[in-house]
Amino acid sequence: MRATDDVDCAASALGEFMRTIIASLIVVASLGVTGARAQSDDRAYCESLYELWVRYGPTLSKGHDAGTFEAQASVDQCRQGNTAAGIATLEKKLRDNRFTLPAR
C-alpha cells in the first residue's frame, strides 16, 4: 500500500464522518422545530380552552370564583410552558360542565 492510498482512505473516511455529522445535526434541528411548533400549538389550544371557560364557564359553574381562579392558574401553567397540566385541568373543567371541547 502506498502513502497516497492511505491519504485517500483517510480523506474518504473523514468525508463520510462529516456527512454523518451534518445529517445528524439536520435531524436534531428539525426535531427542535417540531417540538417548538407542538408547544406553540398546545399553548394556543390552552388559550382557546381558557377563553371558552372565561366566556361561558362562570355562569354555569357552582362556586364560579374558585373555578375561575383554577382556570386562571391553569392557563398560567400553559403560559409558563407546562401545557400538559394546564390543558388537562381546563379540559376537565369544561367537560365537567358539559362543554364540547374545541378542535385541537
N, C-alpha and C positions, 0 to 999 in steps of 0.2 A: 504494500500500500504506500502511496506517495503522500507527501505533505499536503499537496493541493487537494487530494481526496479527503483528508482529514478536515481541512478548512471547509470544503464543500458540504461535508456531512454535518459539521458544527453549524454552518450557516443555515442549512436546511432545518435542523432541529430547533435553532433559535427562531426561525421564521414560523414554524409550527407552534412553538410555545407562545409567541406573540399573538398569533391568530386565536389561540385558545383563550388567552388573557382578554383580548378585545371582545371576543364573543361572550365571555363571562360577564364583563362589565356592561355590555349591552343588555343582557338578561337581567342583571341586578338593577340597572337603571329603569328598565321597563316595569319591573315589579314595584319599584318605588313609586312610579307614576300611577300605576294601577291601584296601589294601596292608598295613595293620596286622593285619587278620584273616588274610591269607595268611601273613604272617610268623609269627603265632601258630600257625597250622595246621602250618607247616613245622617249627617248634620242637617241637611236640607229636609229630609224626611222627619227628623225630630222636630224641627221648627214648624213643619206643617201640622204635626200632631198637636203641638203646643197651641198653635193658632186656633185649631179646631176646638181644643179644650177651653181656651180663653173666650172664644165666641159663644159657645153653647153650654159648656160644662157647668159653670157655676149656677145656672138656673135649674139644672137637673139634679145636681149632687146634694145629698144631705150633708150638712156641715161644710158648705162650699168654701168657707175661709181656709179650712185645713186642706181641702182638695186643691185649691188654687195655690196655696203655699207649696204643697207637694209637687204640683205640676211645674211651678217656677224652679224649684230645686232640681227637678229632672231635666228641664231644658238647660239649666246652668251646667249640669253634668255634661250634656251634649256639647255645649259651647267650650268646655274645657277639654274635650277630646274623649270623654268616657261615654260614647254614644250608645254602646250596648246597654248599659244600665239605665240611661235616661230614656231610651226608646222603650225598653221593657216596661218601665213604670208607666209611661204615658199611654202605651197601648193597653195595658191592664186597666187603667182608669177609664179610658174611653170604652173598652169592651164591657166593663162592669156597668157602665151607664148606657149600654145598648147602642153605641155608635158603630157605624160601619167605618172601618179604617180606610184611609186614603190609599191609593195605589203606591207601591214602593218603587 
